[in-house]
Amino acid sequence: MFAIKRRRIEVAIGQHWRTMSIAPSEWEVIRIYNDSEGISHVALRQVDDPTSRKTIATELLLTGMGYMLVRDSVEA
């Protein structure tokens, strides 16, 4: 039997995530916050069209089912 150890990914402002779909698009994390029920969300802006924005639950990024981390945040 084999065990696969996955590194723990933490969501941070400035990270770039790519949608895993037929027409992938890249999104940048611009804000992280908790809603009134304590659920963590991220605000994303599309890299190719900065006017396109969306908010999703942080957990959706971390499941590995719909998004893939393509670039970690750049530290200043």
HELIX and SHEET records of a PDB file:
HELIX    1   1 THR A   58  LEU A   62  1                                   5    
SHEET    1   A 5 ARG A  53  ALA A  57  0                                        
SHEET    2   A 5 SER A  40  GLN A  46 -1                                        
SHEET    3   A 5 GLU A  26  ASN A  34 -1                                        
SHEET    4   A 5 HIS A  16  THR A  19 -1                                        
SHEET    5   A 5 TYR A  67  ARG A  71 -1                                        
END                                                                             
